[in-house]
Amino acid sequence: MAAASGDVILHEVDGHVGIVTLNRPEVLNALSLELMVELVERLEAFDADPAIRVILLSGSERVWAAGADIKDMAEASVFDMVERNQFARWEKIKRIQKPIVAAVSGFALGGGCELAMHCDVIVASETAKFGQPEINIGVMPGAGGTQRLTRAVGKAVAMDVVLSGRFLSAREALDAGLVSRVVPKEHFFSAALALAKSMATKPPLALKLAKEAVLKAHETTLSEGLEYERKLFYMLFASDDQKEGMRAFLEKRRPDFQGK
């Protein structure tokens, strides 16, 4: 696995899957400013690479990310935080077009939980713990935790998690709709990679537009969302992959998608 600058993240390529791994084990993968800068740069690089169709984002078996790096913020003023504009990086993650699969094991807390929620599919180890415990240190979620968590699990669970600081187990997170799959701890990465590789066999443009349409559902009315979905559906009929996919289906063979 190739190291990024400073080694706070690692990255490699497996077929059409770009793999990014958080790498600050000494501080439980705390999301420092340096890590976030390099993470965004790598995600954007994979997003721009036509050979990459799906991105896999992982932590370690012990921890996904235990939150923001509190040392970066402990003595900061309002002016410092405004000038730092750290949430601009989160907006860049939101704008990644290719699907992002999260392989989550251990703690996904605070900014770590928010980072997982920025991904499109979350494969969680049975040991995973999700939470927004910012209330315990005098603040509240700031990278989307109150908004994305509420949309994922509903008001009642979100209020409980945000106001009490309690953690959701992997099974609770699955039942509440926060994660997509729960797997044994020893398989958390291999299961996520298998899913990413399976998704990477699909037509790239359809992957991007399908992701875009699902995300749109959170931000618009049903009628507007249906209209948006329909336009994207029609747009795909201009692609070579649509022709290849339907011909392959009729000819009872495996399609060969080229991303065109």
N, C-alpha and C positions, 0 to 999 in steps of 0.2 A: 504494500500500500504506500503510495507516494505521499510525502509530507508536504503540507503547504507551508508558506513562510511562517516561521516562529513555532511550527509544530502544534499550534492550538487546534488545528483541524488536520485530518488526513483525508486523502481522496484517491480514488482509483476508478478504473473502468472495467466492467465485466459485460462483454457483449454490447448491447444497446443501453445498458444501465450505468449511470454515473453514481458512484457511491461516495458519500461524504460522512466522515465520522468525527464527532466532537472528541477532543483529546486534551482535556485538562483534568486528569484523574486525581491529581493532588488536591484539587478544590471542588471535587464532585461535578466537574464540567460546568462550573459557574460561567454565566454568559457575560464575560468581560467585553469592553468596547472593542478590544483587539480581536477577540473571537468573532464578534458579530460582523465586524468589517470583513474579515477573511471569509466567513461563512457566506455572506452576501456575494462577495466576488466570485466564489467558487460556484454557487448556485446559478448566478448569472452566466458564468462561462459554460456550464453544462446546458443551460437553457438555450444558449446561442449555438451550441455544437449540433449540427444536423445528424451526427452519428449517435447522439444520445436521445433516447425516446422517453425514458422514465428516470427519475432521480430517487435514490434511496438515502435517507438521512438516519443515522444511527448514533447511539451513545455506546456505553459499555454494558456488560451484563449487570454490573452493580448499579449503574446510574445512567439515566438519560441526561438530565440536567437539573441540578438542585436549585436553579433560580438565577437571578442576576448576581453579579459580583458586588456585594454590599460595600466592599472597600472603595469601589468606584463612586459610590453615592453618599456615604455616611455623613460627610461634612459639606455636601453640596448645597448651594443656595438655590432659590427659585431661578435667579438669573443664570447660574451655572447650568441648570437642567434645561432651560430654554435654549441657551447657546449651544449646548451639546447636541440637541435635536436628535437624540438617540432613536426615537421612534421612526425617523425617516428610513432607517435600515429595515425596519419591520414592514414598512409599506413596499419596499423593494421585494421582499420575500413574497408578499401578497401578489405581486405582479408577475411572478414566475409562471410561465404558461404551461410548462410540462407537468404531468402529475408527479407529486412528491409522496413517497411512501415513507412513513416513520416506523422505525424499529425501536420500540420503547421497552426498556427493562429497568427495574428499580425506580428511583425517585424521578418524577416529572413535576416539579414544583415551581410555583411562581412563573417567572419567565420561561422556565422549562416546560410547564404545562401550556403556556401561551405559544411557545414554539411548536409543540406537538399539534396544537389546534390550527396552526398555519399550514400544516401538511394536509394532504387530501385523503389519505387512508392511514389509519393508525393500527399497526399490528403490535399488540401488547403482550409482554411476558406475564405469566401468572403472578410474578413478584412486583409488577408495576404499581406505583402509587401516584395518583394525580391530585393536585391541590393548588390552591391559591392562598398561601398563608401570609400574604403581605400585611394583613391586619395585625399580625403579631409583632411587627416591627414599626408600627405607626403609620403605615401608608395603605395603599390599595392597589389592585392590579392596574397597570398602565399601558400594557402592550396588547390590549384586546380581551383580557381575561373576563371582565364583567359582561362584555358583549358576546363574544364567541361561546363562552361557557353557557350562558343563558340560552342562546339559540340551539346549542347542542343538547342540553339536558333539561331545559325548562326552568322557570323562575324558582320553583320550590327548592330544587336541589342546588341550583346556583347560589341562591341566597344562603343556604346552609353552609356550603363550601366557602364562599367569600367572607361571610360574616363570622363564622366560627373558626375558620382556618383548618377544618378537618380535611383529611385525605380520603379520596375514593379508592377503593381497591380496584384491581383490574376487572373483576367480575361486576362490581357496582358500576364501573365506568362503561362496561359493555351493556349492561341492562339499561343504563340511563341514556345510551346513544352517543357517548363520547368517543368510544373506540370501535373499530371495525371487527377485529378478531382478537381472541385471547389464546395463546399457545403456551406450552411448557417452556420454562426458563431456558433450557438448553437449546431450544429451537427458535428462539425469538428472532435471531438474525437470519437464519437459513429460511425460515418461513416468510419473512418479509422480502428477502431476496428472491425467493421462488415466485412470490406474487408480483414483484417488480418485473421479473423476467417474463412472466406470463403477459403482463400488461404491455410490455415492450414488443410483443409479437403483433399487437394491434396496429391499425393504421395511425400514424403519428398525428395527422391533422384532425382526424376524428377524436383522438384522445384529447387534444388541446381544446377543441370546441365543446366536447362533452363536459370536460371539467369546467369550462367557462359557463356553460348553461346551468350546471348544478349550483355553482357559486352564486349565480344570478338569482336563484330562488330565495336566497336569504335577504336580498336587497330590493325586491320588487313585489308587486301584486301578482296573484295567480294569472290573471288575464294578460298582463304585460310579460310575465315569464313565459307563458305559452306562445305568445307571439314571437318572442326572442328565440325560443327553442326552434320554432318552425323555420325562421330565417336561417339559422345555422344548419338545420337539417337540409334545407334546399341547397345551401352553399356547398355542401359536401358532394353534390352531384356534378360539380365542376372538377372533381379530383380524379386522377387516374386510379387511386386506391379504391374508390367506390366502384368503378367498373371492374377492377380486378377482384374485389371481394365478392361481388354478386355473380360474376362469371365463375369464380372458383366454387361458389356454393352450388350453382346449377350443374357444374361439371364434376361435382363431388371430389374436389381436390383441395389441398391446403393452399390458401392464398399467399402470394408473395408481395407484400406491401413495400413500396419504395418511398413513401413519404411525399408523393407528388399528387 
